[in-house]
Amino acid sequence: MMTRSKPGGIGRAIKISGSRLKQAHSPGSAALTGISLVIAVIFLFPLVFGLFASLKVESASFKRVLDWFQPPYTLANYVNIFTNSRVPMWTFNSFFIAITGTVLGLIFSSLAAYPLAKMEFRGKRGVYFYFLMGLMVPGEATIVPLFITVNGLYMIDTYAGMILPGIAGSMGLIIMVSFFRSIPKELIEAANIDGASHFTIFSRIVIPLSRTVLVTTCILSFIGGWNNYLWPLLCAMSERMFTLPVGLPTFENLYVADRVITITGNMAASIPAIIVFLIFERQITQGIALSGIKE
């Protein structure tokens, strides 16, 4: 059975689309787009410059900035730093510490977030605000007591000493608590009526519904662990335990006169985190947006 459209419906749609088109081309929108492009260029230029510079011939020198972007190009610099330096070992340390810390942090944060979001117990609000206040304390303020504690446990210059202090961060916990609260109570109540335990509800209902926010937390944790500099600098006492952010400055001291090699080392440290972000950019945006949903 065919239905007739309301009179003037098409005209209204044309007017709405026309008004939106005018808003898209308004002076304010054009100015905002221009400012965004300028900011994007400012942030992307060092990355693009570093990529082109790392592909230049070793020990090359140039008089103009444009010379850095012109051929010839070569991958010999990357082959050089991965065969004639400790960069491969530092890369392994960075990957191992970042991945292990991310997995352990995700497990503990999700286990702690579930009771704070879906269970009732005395002091729940106080515990939540305790973790919330943890976001207000800069990491530098905890370095001294953290070093004393780890040293007392004989974990200095070990993988455990570099990984364990970072798995109890407040950021991932707060994000997951906010998202878990948005899961309908009816699902939890129905599972309780069927006799499901809290662990069953957590593993079979909450976790499958929270894949987006879990992926977001993993990515943010991985990038944070990969770029972490201060704590590995204090905890790693030997070169075999250095991560890339800690090892690269010592590596650059050997090539003070060769800017191409030092730039290549920095690009080797930056590319993995950039690739992870580019691959999971949509999940990061969706996870952060969904984590703000309230009941």
C-alpha positions as CSV (number, residue, x, y, z in Angstrom):
1,M,0.0,0.0,0.0
2,M,1.5,3.3,-1.1
3,T,1.7,6.2,1.3
4,R,1.5,9.8,0.2
5,S,4.1,12.2,1.5
6,K,3.0,15.2,3.5
7,P,2.6,18.4,1.5
8,G,5.7,20.6,1.6
9,G,7.9,17.7,3.0
10,I,10.3,17.9,0.1
11,G,10.4,21.7,0.3
12,R,11.2,21.5,4.0
13,A,13.9,19.0,3.4
14,I,15.5,21.2,0.8
15,K,15.4,24.2,3.1
16,I,17.0,22.2,6.0
17,S,19.8,20.9,3.7
18,G,20.3,24.4,2.3
19,S,20.6,25.9,5.8
20,R,23.1,23.2,6.8
21,L,25.1,23.9,3.6
22,K,25.1,27.6,4.5
23,Q,26.4,26.8,8.0
24,A,29.1,24.6,6.5
25,H,30.3,27.5,4.4
26,S,29.8,30.3,7.0
27,P,32.7,32.5,7.9
28,G,33.0,31.0,11.3
29,S,33.1,27.4,9.9
30,A,35.7,28.4,7.3
31,A,37.9,30.1,10.0
32,L,37.7,27.1,12.3
33,T,38.7,24.8,9.4
34,G,41.6,27.1,8.5
35,I,42.8,27.2,12.1
36,S,42.5,23.4,12.4
37,L,44.6,22.9,9.2
38,V,47.3,25.3,10.5
39,I,47.5,23.4,13.8
40,A,47.6,20.0,12.0
41,V,50.5,21.2,9.8
42,I,52.4,22.5,12.8
43,F,52.0,19.1,14.6
44,L,52.7,17.0,11.5
45,F,55.7,18.9,10.1
46,P,58.3,17.5,12.6
47,L,57.0,13.9,11.9
48,V,57.1,14.3,8.1
49,F,60.5,16.0,8.3
50,G,61.9,13.2,10.5
51,L,60.6,10.6,8.1
52,F,62.2,12.2,5.1
53,A,65.5,12.9,7.0
54,S,65.8,9.3,8.2
55,L,65.7,8.2,4.5
56,K,68.7,10.4,3.5
57,V,72.2,9.2,3.0
58,E,74.2,8.8,6.2
59,S,76.4,11.9,7.2
60,A,74.6,14.0,4.6
61,S,74.6,17.7,5.1
62,F,72.3,20.2,3.4
63,K,72.2,24.0,3.1
64,R,68.5,24.4,2.5
65,V,65.5,22.9,4.3
66,L,64.0,21.7,1.0
67,D,67.1,19.5,0.4
68,W,66.0,17.2,3.2
69,F,62.8,16.3,1.3
70,Q,64.5,15.6,-2.1
71,P,65.8,12.2,-3.3
72,P,67.8,10.1,-3.2
73,Y,66.3,8.0,-0.4
74,T,67.7,4.9,1.3
75,L,66.7,2.5,4.1
76,A,70.4,1.8,5.0
77,N,70.1,4.0,8.1
78,Y,67.5,1.7,9.6
79,V,69.5,-1.4,8.7
80,N,72.5,0.2,10.3
81,I,70.9,1.1,13.7
82,F,69.3,-2.4,13.9
83,T,72.5,-4.3,13.1
84,N,75.3,-2.2,14.7
85,S,73.7,-0.9,17.9
86,R,71.7,-1.9,20.9
87,V,68.5,-0.5,19.4
88,P,67.0,-4.0,18.8
89,M,67.4,-4.9,22.4
90,W,65.9,-1.6,23.6
91,T,63.1,-2.1,21.1
92,F,62.4,-5.6,22.6
93,N,62.4,-4.1,26.1
94,S,60.0,-1.4,25.1
95,F,57.6,-3.8,23.5
96,F,57.8,-6.3,26.3
97,I,57.3,-3.7,29.1
98,A,54.5,-1.9,27.2
99,I,52.6,-5.0,26.2
100,T,52.9,-6.8,29.5
101,G,52.0,-3.7,31.5
102,T,49.0,-3.1,29.2
103,V,47.6,-6.6,29.6
104,L,48.1,-6.7,33.4
105,G,46.7,-3.2,33.8
106,L,43.6,-4.1,31.7
107,I,43.0,-7.2,33.8
108,F,43.3,-5.4,37.2
109,S,41.5,-2.3,36.1
110,S,38.5,-4.2,34.7
111,L,38.3,-6.4,37.8
112,A,38.3,-3.3,40.0
113,A,35.9,-1.3,37.8
114,Y,33.2,-3.9,37.9
115,P,32.4,-3.8,41.7
116,L,32.7,0.0,41.6
117,A,30.1,0.2,38.8
118,K,27.7,-2.7,39.4
119,M,28.0,-3.8,43.1
120,E,26.9,-2.1,46.3
121,F,29.1,-2.1,49.4
122,R,30.1,0.2,52.2
123,G,32.6,2.8,51.3
124,K,32.1,2.4,47.5
125,R,31.9,6.1,46.9
126,G,35.0,6.8,49.0
127,V,37.0,4.2,47.1
128,Y,35.9,5.7,43.8
129,F,36.9,9.2,44.8
130,Y,40.2,7.8,46.1
131,F,41.1,6.6,42.6
132,L,39.7,9.8,41.1
133,M,42.0,11.9,43.2
134,G,44.9,9.8,41.9
135,L,44.5,11.6,38.6
136,M,45.3,14.9,40.4
137,V,48.6,13.7,41.7
138,P,51.5,14.1,39.1
139,G,53.6,11.1,38.6
140,E,56.8,13.0,39.5
141,A,55.4,13.4,43.0
142,T,55.4,9.6,43.6
143,I,58.8,8.9,42.1
144,V,60.8,9.0,45.4
145,P,58.5,6.8,47.5
146,L,58.1,4.5,44.5
147,F,61.8,4.1,44.1
148,I,62.3,3.4,47.8
149,T,59.6,0.7,47.7
150,V,60.9,-1.0,44.6
151,N,64.5,-0.9,45.8
152,G,63.3,-2.4,49.1
153,L,61.7,-5.3,47.2
154,Y,65.0,-5.8,45.2
155,M,63.3,-5.1,41.9
156,I,65.5,-2.3,40.6
157,D,67.0,-3.1,37.2
158,T,64.4,-5.9,36.6
159,Y,61.4,-6.2,34.3
160,A,59.1,-6.6,37.3
161,G,60.3,-3.4,38.8
162,M,59.6,-1.5,35.5
163,I,56.2,-3.1,34.8
164,L,54.4,-3.5,38.1
165,P,54.3,0.2,39.3
166,G,52.4,1.1,36.1
167,I,49.5,-1.5,36.2
168,A,47.5,0.3,38.9
169,G,46.9,3.6,37.1
170,S,43.6,5.5,37.7
171,M,42.9,6.6,34.2
172,G,41.9,3.2,32.8
173,L,39.9,2.4,35.9
174,I,37.9,5.6,35.7
175,I,37.2,5.1,32.0
176,M,35.9,1.6,32.6
177,V,33.8,2.5,35.6
178,S,32.1,5.2,33.5
179,F,31.3,2.7,30.7
180,F,30.3,-0.2,33.0
181,R,27.7,2.1,34.6
182,S,26.0,2.6,31.2
183,I,25.3,-1.2,30.9
184,P,21.6,-1.7,31.6
185,K,20.8,-2.9,35.1
186,E,18.2,-5.2,33.7
187,L,20.9,-7.5,32.2
188,I,22.6,-7.8,35.5
189,E,19.3,-8.5,37.4
190,A,18.2,-11.1,34.9
191,A,21.5,-12.9,35.2
192,N,21.2,-12.8,39.0
193,I,17.7,-14.3,38.8
194,D,19.1,-17.1,36.7
195,G,21.7,-17.8,39.4
196,A,24.8,-16.4,37.7
197,S,27.7,-15.4,39.9
198,H,29.3,-12.0,39.7
199,F,32.3,-13.5,37.9
200,T,30.0,-15.1,35.3
201,I,28.2,-11.7,34.8
202,F,31.6,-10.0,34.5
203,S,33.1,-12.4,32.0
204,R,30.1,-13.3,29.9
205,I,28.0,-10.0,29.9
206,V,30.1,-7.0,30.9
207,I,33.3,-7.8,29.1
208,P,31.7,-8.7,25.7
209,L,29.7,-5.5,25.8
210,S,32.7,-3.4,26.6
211,R,35.1,-4.3,23.8
212,T,35.3,-0.8,22.5
213,V,36.3,0.8,25.8
214,L,38.7,-2.1,26.5
215,V,40.4,-1.6,23.2
216,T,40.7,2.2,23.9
217,T,42.2,1.5,27.3
218,C,44.7,-0.9,25.8
219,I,45.8,1.5,23.2
220,L,46.2,4.5,25.6
221,S,48.0,2.2,28.1
222,F,50.4,0.9,25.4
223,I,51.3,4.3,24.0
224,G,51.8,5.6,27.6
225,G,54.1,2.6,28.4
226,W,56.0,2.9,25.2
227,N,56.7,6.6,25.7
228,N,57.4,6.4,29.4
229,Y,60.8,7.9,30.2
230,L,61.2,9.0,33.8
231,W,60.5,5.7,35.6
232,P,62.6,3.5,33.3
233,L,65.4,6.0,33.5
234,L,65.5,5.6,37.3
235,C,64.8,1.9,37.4
236,A,67.1,0.6,34.7
237,M,70.7,0.6,35.9
238,S,72.3,-1.3,33.0
239,E,72.0,-0.9,29.2
240,R,70.5,-4.3,28.8
241,M,67.4,-3.0,30.6
242,F,67.1,0.3,28.8
243,T,64.0,1.1,26.8
244,L,64.1,3.1,23.6
245,P,63.2,6.5,25.3
246,V,66.1,5.9,27.8
247,G,68.6,4.3,25.4
248,L,68.3,6.7,22.5
249,P,69.9,9.7,24.2
250,T,73.0,7.6,24.9
251,F,72.9,6.3,21.4
252,E,72.7,9.9,20.0
253,N,75.8,10.8,22.0
254,L,77.8,8.5,19.8
255,Y,76.6,10.2,16.6
256,V,76.7,13.9,17.6
257,A,78.0,14.9,14.2
258,D,75.6,12.7,12.2
259,R,72.1,14.2,12.4
260,V,70.7,11.6,10.0
261,I,71.5,8.6,12.2
262,T,70.1,10.4,15.3
263,I,66.9,11.3,13.5
264,T,66.6,7.7,12.3
265,G,66.8,6.4,15.8
266,N,64.1,8.7,17.0
267,M,61.8,7.7,14.1
268,A,62.4,4.0,14.9
269,A,61.1,4.8,18.4
270,S,58.1,6.8,17.2
271,I,56.8,4.7,14.3
272,P,55.4,1.8,16.3
273,A,53.2,4.1,18.5
274,I,52.1,6.0,15.4
275,I,51.1,2.8,13.6
276,V,49.1,1.6,16.6
277,F,47.3,4.9,16.9
278,L,46.5,5.1,13.1
279,I,45.1,1.5,13.1
280,F,42.9,2.0,16.1
281,E,42.1,5.7,15.8
282,R,38.3,5.0,15.4
283,Q,38.2,2.7,18.4
284,I,39.9,5.3,20.5
285,T,37.4,8.0,19.5
286,Q,34.4,5.7,20.1
287,G,35.7,4.4,23.4
288,I,36.3,7.9,24.8
289,A,32.9,9.0,23.6
290,L,31.1,6.0,25.0
291,S,32.9,6.2,28.3
292,G,31.1,9.5,29.0
293,I,27.6,7.9,28.8
294,K,25.7,8.0,32.1
295,E,22.7,6.0,33.3
